[in-house]
Amino acid sequence: MRATKKRRMMNRNYLDFEKPIFELYNKIEELKKLSGSKKNMDEDIKKIKDKAEQLRDKIFTHLEPYQIVQIARHPDRPLTSDYLENVFTDFIELHGDRLYGDDKALIGGFAKLDNRPVMVIGHQKGKDTKQNIYRNFGMPHPEGYRKALRLMKLAEKFSLPVVALVDVQGAYPGLGSEERGVAEAIAKNLQEMMGLKVPIIVIITGEGGSGGALGVAIGNKVAMLTYSVYSVISPEGCAAILWRDSSMASVAAENLGITAPKLLEIGVIDEIIEEPQTGAHSDPQKVYKKVKVFLKKELKRYSQYPLDKLLEERYQKFRVLGKFTEA
């Protein structure tokens, strides 16, 4: 098990702040090749291995907000399609908004969670450059949000819970997207989701950026993975506006309050789904199991909710956001 975890650490892409850890693991591999069948290097290898594990614990115990942003954007991080394949079964993708076209950056359709039918909707990035171009880097146009609303209304018609998986830097801000009314499409979703007569469960799996995330995230229950982020604007965008310098992104991330613990503390989200210490990409199967357990628990709970309680809970959840008192 430990050997498998170490191979996974060796093979995957690493972030800048992880470089010292991977340098130590690479040194271990070099020593193993030099030692061959000899055991005279075992003690040295053990010392370096212990040092690598201590360094990993130290780094991941004291992550800065912008480092968490980097983990949320990791190229190996599980995507919506991975959750559909590993958490759900019998997924049937539905296409198009019946107005303009089919947005590849947002996917959805019928699926089953342990034989329970649900409607799953999620942002979809790509695993490489070619896929990212095809998926528009996971940034939906207005037709993506209109497709999402069409699927949610279909779920309501068949009394199916809605599960929304959020991983988006923001809605696409291009000219065509603006011309076709991306702001109106998101606003319409906010209005309609507030009154949708079925449970809505939202999980921020990577980035939860601005209205691009909120357009499918008006849920009865909103959860985040440990190293996901949820914010009104990206750190780079915030830094460019406030200081006209995107290199100030780390300062912006510190002040935006975008991490899961902070958002749980102020009541923006309801629960944190735990990831492995080094991120969901280091052990995806463990994350899929935790997500499945979370969804089963919430679906069971909401199956006992009367409609008026369901709608009131969702309304009050968002009504009190930003509440303050004057001294």
Secondary structure, DSSP 8 states (H G I E B T S, - for coil): -HHHHHHHHHHS---GGGHHHHHHHHHHHHHHHHHTT--TTHHHHHHHHHHHHHHHHHHHHS--HHHHHHHHT-TTS--HHHHHHHT-EEEEE----SSS---TTEEEEEEEETTEEEEEEEE---SSHHHHHHTGGG---HHHHHHHHHHHHHHHHTT--EEEEEEES-S--SHHHHHTTHHHHHHHHHHHHHT-SS-EEEEEEEEEEHHHHHTT---SEEEEETT-EEESS-HHHHHHHHTS-GGGHHHHHHHHT-BHHHHHHTTS-SEEE---TT-GGG-HHHHHHHHHHHHHHHHHHHTT--HHHHHHHHHHHHHTTT-----
